[in-house]
Amino acid sequence: MTSITLNQEMAWITFSLDGFEKKWFPVMLNGKHLKWDSQLVMNVCRNAFPDNSWGISPTSQMIMGHSCRDNF
């Protein structure tokens, strides 16, 4: 289980077919939870999940159940 660090904005993803904006998963790269960088996280997720609909957010927005960017 990934812990939530409130003093650092990390990257999170939510999937449209799996509890959109309710279930969140850490965005990982090379086994590490990515820090929030909107463009980098979008590119990583586009490459990792090309056939899924999803949204991404930093920790603060994920906690509020808000997807900041999506690929819809």
Backbone torsions as a table, in degrees:
resi	resn	phi	psi	omega
1	MET	NA	138.3	178.5
2	THR	-89.8	133.6	177.7
3	SER	-88.1	155.2	179.4
4	ILE	-98.3	123.4	176.4
5	THR	-101.0	116.7	-175.2
6	LEU	-80.7	-15.7	-178.3
7	ASN	-95.5	7.6	179.3
8	GLN	-145.1	131.1	179.2
9	GLU	-80.0	113.5	178.1
10	MET	-108.4	168.4	-176.2
11	ALA	-95.8	135.1	-179.3
12	TRP	-132.1	149.7	178.8
13	ILE	-127.8	145.5	175.5
14	THR	-130.8	142.3	-176.1
15	PHE	-107.3	141.4	-175.9
16	SER	-64.2	-30.5	-178.4
17	LEU	-94.5	5.0	-175.6
18	ASP	-137.7	60.2	177.0
19	GLY	73.4	52.2	-176.7
20	PHE	-50.9	128.7	-178.8
21	GLU	63.2	12.1	175.1
22	LYS	-119.3	-38.5	176.8
23	LYS	-107.6	126.0	-177.9
24	TRP	-124.4	147.9	-179.9
25	PHE	-131.4	144.3	178.1
26	PRO	-68.0	142.7	173.9
27	VAL	-86.9	117.4	-174.4
28	MET	-111.0	146.3	173.5
29	LEU	-143.0	123.2	-177.9
30	ASN	54.7	38.2	176.9
31	GLY	78.1	7.8	-179.4
32	LYS	-121.5	139.7	176.9
33	HIS	-70.9	123.1	-176.0
34	LEU	-73.6	142.2	169.0
35	LYS	-73.3	154.2	-177.2
36	TRP	-69.0	121.8	170.1
37	ASP	-147.3	104.3	-170.6
38	SER	-48.6	-50.2	-176.3
39	GLN	-70.0	-45.0	179.3
40	LEU	-61.3	-46.1	-178.5
41	VAL	-64.1	-41.2	176.3
42	MET	-57.8	-46.5	-179.1
43	ASN	-64.3	-43.3	178.8
44	VAL	-60.7	-45.5	-177.5
45	CYS	-70.2	-36.8	176.2
46	ARG	-60.7	-40.4	179.2
47	ASN	-72.7	-40.0	-175.5
48	ALA	-78.3	-31.6	-174.2
49	PHE	-130.6	58.1	-174.7
50	PRO	-67.4	-23.1	-176.0
51	ASP	-104.0	12.4	-179.3
52	ASN	-119.0	156.0	170.4
53	SER	-99.5	131.7	-173.2
54	TRP	-153.3	168.9	174.0
55	GLY	-134.8	155.3	-179.8
56	ILE	-127.3	155.0	179.1
57	SER	-157.4	157.8	168.2
58	PRO	-78.9	168.0	-176.8
59	THR	-50.8	-47.8	-175.4
60	SER	-60.7	-37.1	179.4
61	GLN	-80.7	-34.2	176.6
62	MET	-60.2	-42.0	179.7
63	ILE	-60.4	-34.3	-180.0
64	MET	-85.9	-0.4	179.4
65	GLY	73.3	38.0	-175.8
66	HIS	-122.9	120.6	174.0
67	SER	-84.6	119.7	-177.3
68	CYS	-78.7	-37.9	179.6
69	ARG	-137.3	149.6	176.6
70	ASP	-143.8	173.7	179.7
71	ASN	-113.6	25.9	-179.6
72	PHE	-70.8	NA	NA
